[in-house]
Amino acid sequence: MPEADDPKSGGSPEDTSQDKIPMRDLLNIKETMDELFSDLFSGRPVRGVQVPDSWQPSVDIYENKDSIYILMDIPGMTPKDIDITATPENIIVKGERRPSKEIGDQDYILREHYYGTFSRSIPLPYPVKPRDIKATYKDGTLELRLPKTKSGKGKSVRIDVE
């Protein structure tokens, strides 16, 4: 049986004008979306969106029969900015990269460099000798040489960077 107020059934139609979006609201939405997409593709930070204060450096890991090697790109840092802790099964590299020049209140036109803290925990495929790990930092690349071992026993050790 048709409902009395159902417009399709021949009953009296309800006033649906309150359900319609006024044209000015649609134009405001379009303008907001245009600004959002313009900001996204310009390289400038989007209004109301924070640039992350942490980042993940790129890592390459390779091995030979005696050692595991880790290469990590962390340009713009010094050995003092890098903190390395190792166990036989895991290595953790932490640090903080600061901008070489403070921009202040100026607006970026393009920002592709990440600054701030990072922490990278790398599980190792084979046990290593934490006390024999060598770490060198040169030309923006951290290189770690981790000698393999048969035994996976040992304590956490802090590694100095040369």
The 8 nearest C-alpha neighbors of each residue, nearest first, counted from 0:
[[1, 2, 8, 3, 5, 10, 9, 4],
 [2, 0, 8, 3, 5, 10, 9, 4],
 [1, 3, 5, 4, 0, 8, 10, 6],
 [2, 4, 10, 5, 1, 11, 8, 9],
 [3, 5, 10, 11, 2, 12, 6, 13],
 [4, 6, 2, 8, 10, 7, 3, 12],
 [7, 5, 12, 10, 8, 9, 11, 4],
 [8, 6, 5, 9, 10, 12, 1, 4],
 [9, 7, 5, 6, 10, 1, 2, 3],
 [8, 10, 6, 7, 11, 5, 3, 4],
 [11, 9, 3, 4, 5, 6, 8, 12],
 [10, 12, 4, 6, 13, 9, 3, 5],
 [13, 11, 6, 4, 10, 5, 14, 9],
 [12, 14, 15, 11, 4, 6, 5, 16],
 [13, 15, 16, 12, 17, 18, 11, 19],
 [14, 16, 18, 17, 13, 19, 12, 20],
 [15, 17, 18, 19, 14, 20, 13, 21],
 [16, 18, 15, 19, 14, 20, 21, 13],
 [19, 17, 16, 15, 20, 14, 21, 13],
 [20, 18, 16, 17, 21, 15, 22, 24],
 [19, 21, 22, 24, 18, 25, 17, 23],
 [22, 20, 24, 23, 19, 25, 26, 17],
 [21, 23, 25, 24, 26, 20, 27, 19],
 [22, 24, 26, 25, 21, 27, 20, 28],
 [25, 23, 27, 26, 22, 21, 28, 20],
 [26, 24, 28, 22, 27, 23, 29, 21],
 [25, 27, 29, 23, 24, 28, 30, 22],
 [28, 26, 24, 30, 25, 29, 31, 23],
 [27, 29, 25, 31, 26, 30, 32, 24],
 [28, 30, 26, 32, 27, 31, 33, 25],
 [31, 29, 33, 27, 28, 32, 26, 34],
 [30, 32, 28, 34, 29, 33, 27, 35],
 [31, 33, 35, 29, 34, 30, 28, 36],
 [32, 34, 30, 36, 31, 35, 37, 29],
 [35, 33, 37, 31, 32, 36, 38, 30],
 [36, 34, 32, 38, 37, 33, 39, 31],
 [37, 35, 39, 33, 38, 34, 32, 40],
 [36, 38, 34, 35, 39, 40, 33, 41],
 [39, 37, 41, 35, 36, 45, 40, 43],
 [40, 38, 36, 37, 41, 35, 45, 42],
 [39, 41, 37, 38, 42, 36, 43, 35],
 [40, 42, 38, 43, 39, 37, 109, 108],
 [43, 41, 109, 40, 110, 39, 108, 44],
 [44, 42, 108, 41, 109, 107, 38, 45],
 [43, 45, 46, 42, 48, 38, 50, 39],
 [46, 44, 48, 38, 47, 39, 43, 35],
 [47, 45, 48, 44, 38, 35, 49, 43],
 [46, 48, 45, 49, 44, 50, 35, 38],
 [49, 47, 45, 46, 50, 44, 51, 43],
 [48, 50, 51, 47, 44, 45, 46, 52],
 [49, 51, 52, 48, 44, 113, 45, 53],
 [52, 50, 53, 49, 54, 113, 115, 114],
 [53, 51, 115, 50, 114, 116, 54, 113],
 [54, 52, 116, 115, 117, 51, 114, 55],
 [53, 55, 117, 113, 56, 116, 52, 115],
 [54, 56, 117, 57, 119, 118, 53, 116],
 [57, 55, 72, 73, 58, 71, 54, 117],
 [58, 56, 72, 71, 55, 59, 73, 70],
 [57, 59, 71, 70, 56, 60, 72, 69],
 [60, 58, 70, 69, 71, 61, 57, 68],
 [61, 59, 69, 68, 70, 58, 62, 67],
 [62, 60, 68, 67, 69, 59, 63, 70],
 [63, 61, 67, 66, 68, 64, 60, 65],
 [62, 64, 65, 66, 67, 61, 68, 147],
 [63, 65, 66, 62, 147, 67, 146, 61],
 [66, 64, 63, 147, 146, 67, 62, 148],
 [67, 65, 146, 147, 145, 63, 62, 64],
 [66, 68, 62, 145, 61, 144, 146, 63],
 [69, 67, 144, 61, 143, 60, 62, 145],
 [68, 70, 60, 143, 142, 59, 71, 61],
 [69, 71, 142, 59, 58, 141, 60, 143],
 [70, 72, 58, 141, 140, 57, 73, 69],
 [73, 71, 140, 57, 56, 139, 74, 141],
 [72, 74, 139, 140, 71, 56, 76, 75],
 [139, 75, 73, 76, 72, 140, 138, 96],
 [74, 76, 139, 96, 73, 77, 99, 97],
 [77, 75, 74, 96, 80, 73, 78, 139],
 [76, 78, 79, 80, 75, 81, 136, 139],
 [77, 79, 80, 81, 160, 136, 161, 76],
 [80, 78, 77, 81, 82, 160, 76, 94],
 [81, 79, 77, 78, 94, 76, 95, 82],
 [82, 80, 94, 78, 79, 93, 83, 92],
 [81, 83, 93, 92, 94, 80, 84, 158],
 [84, 82, 92, 158, 91, 157, 93, 81],
 [83, 85, 157, 91, 156, 90, 158, 155],
 [86, 84, 90, 156, 155, 129, 89, 91],
 [85, 87, 155, 89, 88, 129, 154, 90],
 [86, 88, 127, 126, 151, 129, 128, 89],
 [89, 87, 123, 126, 86, 122, 127, 151],
 [90, 88, 122, 86, 123, 121, 85, 87],
 [89, 91, 85, 121, 120, 84, 86, 122],
 [92, 90, 120, 84, 119, 83, 121, 85],
 [91, 93, 83, 119, 118, 82, 120, 84],
 [94, 92, 118, 82, 117, 81, 119, 83],
 [95, 93, 81, 80, 117, 116, 82, 118],
 [94, 96, 116, 115, 80, 117, 97, 93],
 [97, 95, 114, 115, 76, 116, 75, 98],
 [96, 98, 114, 115, 99, 95, 75, 76],
 [99, 97, 100, 101, 114, 96, 75, 115],
 [98, 100, 97, 101, 75, 96, 102, 76],
 [101, 99, 98, 102, 97, 103, 75, 114],
 [100, 102, 103, 98, 99, 97, 104, 105],
 [103, 101, 105, 100, 104, 106, 107, 98],
 [104, 102, 105, 101, 106, 100, 107, 98],
 [103, 105, 102, 106, 101, 107, 100, 108],
 [104, 106, 103, 102, 107, 108, 101, 43],
 [107, 105, 108, 104, 43, 102, 103, 44],
 [108, 106, 109, 43, 110, 105, 44, 42],
 [107, 109, 43, 42, 106, 110, 41, 44],
 [108, 110, 42, 107, 43, 111, 41, 44],
 [111, 109, 112, 42, 107, 43, 108, 44],
 [110, 112, 113, 109, 42, 43, 114, 107],
 [113, 111, 110, 114, 98, 109, 54, 96],
 [114, 112, 54, 111, 115, 53, 52, 96],
 [115, 113, 96, 97, 98, 52, 112, 116],
 [114, 116, 52, 95, 96, 53, 97, 117],
 [115, 117, 95, 53, 94, 96, 52, 54],
 [116, 118, 53, 54, 94, 93, 55, 95],
 [119, 117, 93, 92, 120, 94, 116, 91],
 [118, 120, 92, 91, 93, 121, 117, 55],
 [121, 119, 91, 90, 92, 122, 118, 89],
 [120, 122, 90, 89, 123, 91, 119, 92],
 [123, 121, 89, 88, 90, 120, 124, 91],
 [122, 124, 88, 89, 125, 121, 126, 90],
 [123, 125, 122, 126, 88, 89, 67, 127],
 [126, 124, 123, 127, 147, 88, 148, 87],
 [125, 127, 87, 151, 88, 148, 147, 150],
 [128, 126, 147, 87, 148, 146, 129, 145],
 [127, 129, 131, 130, 146, 87, 148, 147],
 [130, 128, 131, 132, 85, 86, 87, 127],
 [131, 129, 128, 132, 156, 158, 85, 157],
 [132, 130, 129, 128, 133, 146, 145, 127],
 [133, 131, 145, 129, 144, 130, 146, 134],
 [132, 134, 144, 143, 131, 135, 145, 158],
 [135, 133, 143, 160, 142, 161, 144, 132],
 [136, 134, 161, 142, 160, 141, 137, 143],
 [137, 135, 141, 140, 161, 142, 78, 160],
 [136, 138, 140, 139, 135, 141, 142, 161],
 [139, 137, 140, 136, 74, 141, 75, 73],
 [74, 140, 138, 73, 137, 72, 75, 136],
 [141, 139, 72, 137, 71, 136, 138, 73],
 [140, 142, 136, 71, 70, 135, 72, 143],
 [143, 141, 70, 135, 134, 69, 136, 140],
 [142, 144, 134, 69, 68, 133, 145, 70],
 [145, 143, 68, 133, 132, 67, 146, 66],
 [144, 146, 132, 67, 66, 127, 68, 143],
 [147, 145, 66, 127, 128, 65, 67, 144],
 [148, 146, 127, 66, 65, 126, 128, 145],
 [147, 149, 127, 150, 126, 128, 146, 151],
 [148, 150, 151, 126, 147, 127, 125, 152],
 [151, 149, 148, 152, 126, 127, 87, 153],
 [152, 150, 126, 87, 149, 153, 88, 127],
 [153, 151, 150, 87, 154, 126, 86, 128],
 [154, 152, 87, 86, 151, 155, 129, 128],
 [153, 155, 86, 156, 152, 87, 129, 85],
 [154, 156, 86, 85, 84, 153, 157, 129],
 [157, 155, 85, 84, 129, 154, 158, 86],
 [156, 158, 84, 83, 85, 159, 155, 82],
 [157, 159, 83, 84, 156, 160, 132, 85],
 [160, 158, 161, 157, 134, 83, 82, 133],
 [159, 161, 134, 135, 78, 158, 136, 81],
 [160, 135, 134, 136, 159, 78, 133, 137]]
